[in-house]
Structure formats: C-alpha cells, structure tokens
C-alpha cells in the first residue's frame, strides 16, 4: 500500500489524477465507506497517511484505492483470498 501511494506521489510517470482512497469510517456506531481524494494526501507514513486538515488515516482502515472503475489496490489475488 505504502509503495503504491509513494509511486503515485513521486513517480513522474504515474497518473494520480482521479485516484480515490476508500476508507472505513465509523460515526455514531455506524460504519460507512468514505472516499478520500488522493490529492488531499499530504504525507505518506509507515503506518498510514496524513490528509488535509491534519487527519491521520491508518492503513488498516483502507478498503480500496481506485481510479474510476479500475481498482489499484488490493490486488485481485488478495480479494479472493
């Protein structure tokens, strides 16, 4: 996960436009999926990311990283396992 995010951020050949991180969020006891635009990521850390507003999102809350209909993470093999 961290490698993918760093590649999107720093690799000149990557296309970070339109990338969305779907994270598990809990509010008032209810769980929901919250989309986080990749452009709001300020820092990629070993345990998660810091997004605009200084909010830390740990990797264990990540469900998917996608660009439109294309799922970038998790790899299809991990989804079936």
Secondary structure as GFF3:
##gff-version 3
##sequence-region A 1 81
A	DSSP	alpha_helix	2	10	.	.	.	ID=ss1
A	DSSP	beta_strand	19	27	.	.	.	ID=ss2
A	DSSP	beta_strand	30	37	.	.	.	ID=ss3
A	DSSP	three_ten_helix	38	40	.	.	.	ID=ss4
A	DSSP	beta_strand	41	44	.	.	.	ID=ss5
A	DSSP	beta_strand	48	51	.	.	.	ID=ss6
A	DSSP	beta_strand	55	58	.	.	.	ID=ss7
A	DSSP	three_ten_helix	59	61	.	.	.	ID=ss8
A	DSSP	beta_strand	62	67	.	.	.	ID=ss9
A	DSSP	beta_strand	70	73	.	.	.	ID=ss10
A	DSSP	alpha_helix	76	80	.	.	.	ID=ss11
###
